[in-house]
């Protein structure tokens, strides 16, 4: 059986070892694909998912403050993102 590479380091679902404040950008990817995003202030989130083979942004709408999204993303766009105080979790 061939091993399939994963787009991020696998960890136990509840373990996060690093958090970095997010600066949304339309042109720059995050340093690493995330294991989750914490949203501190209500709004929308426009992202590129880590498993996508071509850039095709996904929109998460009306995310409430204090929400944890267990998603692997490579970019959080400035255009289309109104959520604030986000933290990328690795």
N, C-alpha and C positions, 0 to 999 in steps of 0.2 A: 504494500500500500504506500503510495507516494505521500509525502508530507506537504500540506498546503500552507504556504506562509500566511501569517495573519498580519493585518495592517497596523496592529498595535500590540503591545506587550500584554499577554493574558495575565490577569490577576483574579483573585477572589472577587465576586461582584461587590462586596461591601468595603473593600480596601482601596483607599486612594492615598498615595504617598506624597503628592505634590499638587499645589494649587497656585495658579498664576492669573492675575487680573487680565481680562480680555480687552484688547484694543481692536475693535472691528476694522476691517480693511477690505476694500474691493479688489486689491491687487496683491496682497501679501498673505501667504498661508501661515497658519500657526506653526510653531517650532516642531511639534509632534502631533499626531492625531490624538484627540482627547479620549478619555474613558467616560467623560460626563461633563455637563455644563451646569453650573448653579446660577440661577437668575435672581438678582437682588431686587430689581424693580420691574414692575409689570410692563409688558410690551410684546412685540413680535421679534422673531429670530429668523434670519435668513442664512443658511449654511450650505457648504458642500460636505456631504457625508463621506467618510473615509473609504468606504467600499465601492464608491462610484468610479467607473472607468473613464467617464468624461464629465467635465463640469456641467452640472445640471442642478442649480440651487434648489433646496427644499425649504419651504416656509413653515415655521411653527407659529401659529397665530394666537394672540391673546394669552400669553403665558403669564401666570400670576406671580407676584413677587414671592420669593422664598421657594421657588420650584427647582427641583433637581431633575435634570434630564439625563438619563443614562445612555448617551449617544456618542458615537465616535465621529468627530468632524475634523476636517482639515482647514477649513476657513469659515470665519464668521464675517459676513459682509457688513459694511457700513451702510450701504444703500439697502433699504428694506428691513433693517434691524432697528427697532425702537426700544427694545428692552435695555436696561442699564445695570450697572454694578454686577457684571457677569464675571465668573471665575471658571477658568478651564481647569478641569481635574484630570490628573494623570496617575 
